[in-house]
Amino acid sequence: MPLAKALAAQLLALALVAAAGRAGLLPGDGLWPAAIAQGLGAAGMAALLRAERWWLPIHLSFVPALLAATQLALNPLWYLAAFVVMALVYWSTFRTRVPLFLSNRQTVAVVAQHLDAQPSGVLLDIGSGTGSLLRPLARSHAGWRFVGIESAPLPHWLAGLMASGQGNLTLERGDFFARDWGEFDIVYAFLSPVPMPRVWEKARREMKPGALLLSNSFPVPDVEPVRIEPVADRRGTHLYVYRPRLGKRRKGR
Ligand SMILES: C[S@@+](CC[C@H](N)C(=O)[O-])C[C@H]1O[C@@H](n2cnc3c(N)ncnc32)[C@H](O)[C@@H]1O
């Protein structure tokens, strides 16, 4: 749906600008007035279609940026290379609505406190990226086992490269929704607001009694966490702590 809206906004603005150009309504010569008018039109259309606000600057600058790029006269292979790298990093972000960003050291330290509470256990990182969380934890907590599941090829490959020799860390490539979560003591998520309701339903269904779901930054909508733990970093991160087998819906929902 967001993709269809984006396409509609761009194409409608393009059609309007083409019609305005034929009617001689665009000021000045050359392509820039048309590109700027198209950007303004596309942003306006997107607003009318109630696209999320962060789409507006993208619509505003998309065609002007294309025009600027053609004037750089770069070898087209650079664009192909950039596209391939982006595709390998972001892979199915258009479907999952979860981009790649990494857990920081301060968050790793807060998660580590949960592991300190017992000498051994198994932790799953759903969407493990480059292993920023798992690699330091696997080094500091030798009694624990760590599993990461990542769908995007390049972060998964980099994680494997950097984790070589860490025997208590397993990295799998695939969809974490397709994996059973029943064996894990802790499931860690750093995703986006979009998948959290589905993550919660799966955690409630499959996680064992007493197991923890830790969500970095994104709470489960309408569910009271057991605790919210502040992380001492500059972005003011919060870690939402849930026990899915005990979780209660908020009153009135
Ligand atoms: C925000 S990153 C977090 C990376 C890592 N967990 C960390 O904390 O540093 C989220 C990752 O989840 C991956 N992802 C999103 N949905 C997924 C799915 N259904 N199955 C596997 N990986 C997924 C994305 O490709 C992305 O790399």
The ligand as an SDF file (V2000), in Angstrom:
LIG
                    3D

 27 29  0  0  0  0  0  0  0  0999 V2000
   17.4160   -2.9550   13.2870 C   0  0  0  0  0  0  0  0  0  0  0  0
   18.3220   -4.3270   12.6680 S   0  0  0  0  0  0  0  0  0  0  0  0
   18.9410   -4.9790   14.1780 C   0  0  0  0  0  0  0  0  0  0  0  0
   20.2350   -5.7610   14.0200 C   0  0  0  0  0  0  0  0  0  0  0  0
   20.7480   -6.4400   15.2800 C   0  0  0  0  0  0  0  0  0  0  0  0
   19.7130   -7.2060   15.9360 N   0  0  0  0  0  0  0  0  0  0  0  0
   21.2830   -5.4320   16.2550 C   0  0  0  0  0  0  0  0  0  0  0  0
   20.6030   -5.2050   17.2510 O   0  0  0  0  0  0  0  0  0  0  0  0
   22.3560   -4.8670   16.0090 O   0  0  0  0  0  0  0  0  0  0  0  0
   16.9880   -5.4140   12.2370 C   0  0  0  0  0  0  0  0  0  0  0  0
   17.3620   -6.5170   11.2860 C   0  0  0  0  0  0  0  0  0  0  0  0
   16.2700   -7.4200   11.2020 O   0  0  0  0  0  0  0  0  0  0  0  0
   16.2720   -7.9940    9.9100 C   0  0  0  0  0  0  0  0  0  0  0  0
   14.9230   -8.5580    9.6980 N   0  0  0  0  0  0  0  0  0  0  0  0
   13.7450   -7.9030    9.6320 C   0  0  0  0  0  0  0  0  0  0  0  0
   12.7280   -8.7520    9.4770 N   0  0  0  0  0  0  0  0  0  0  0  0
   13.2690   -9.9990    9.4430 C   0  0  0  0  0  0  0  0  0  0  0  0
   12.7160  -11.3130    9.3290 C   0  0  0  0  0  0  0  0  0  0  0  0
   11.3980  -11.4990    9.2370 N   0  0  0  0  0  0  0  0  0  0  0  0
   13.5630  -12.3750    9.3790 N   0  0  0  0  0  0  0  0  0  0  0  0
   14.9010  -12.1870    9.5050 C   0  0  0  0  0  0  0  0  0  0  0  0
   15.4840  -10.9620    9.6200 N   0  0  0  0  0  0  0  0  0  0  0  0
   14.6780   -9.8830    9.5960 C   0  0  0  0  0  0  0  0  0  0  0  0
   16.6270   -6.8380    9.0090 C   0  0  0  0  0  0  0  0  0  0  0  0
   17.1610   -7.3070    7.7860 O   0  0  0  0  0  0  0  0  0  0  0  0
   17.6670   -6.0900    9.8540 C   0  0  0  0  0  0  0  0  0  0  0  0
   18.9660   -6.4810    9.5250 O   0  0  0  0  0  0  0  0  0  0  0  0
  1  2  1  0
  2  3  1  0
  2 10  1  0
  3  4  1  0
  4  5  1  0
  5  6  1  0
  5  7  1  0
  7  8  2  0
  7  9  1  0
 10 11  1  0
 11 12  1  0
 11 26  1  0
 12 13  1  0
 13 14  1  0
 13 24  1  0
 14 15  1  0
 14 23  1  0
 15 16  2  0
 16 17  1  0
 17 18  1  0
 17 23  2  0
 18 19  1  0
 18 20  2  0
 20 21  1  0
 21 22  2  0
 22 23  1  0
 24 25  1  0
 24 26  1  0
 26 27  1  0
M  CHG  2   2   1   9  -1
M  END
$$$$
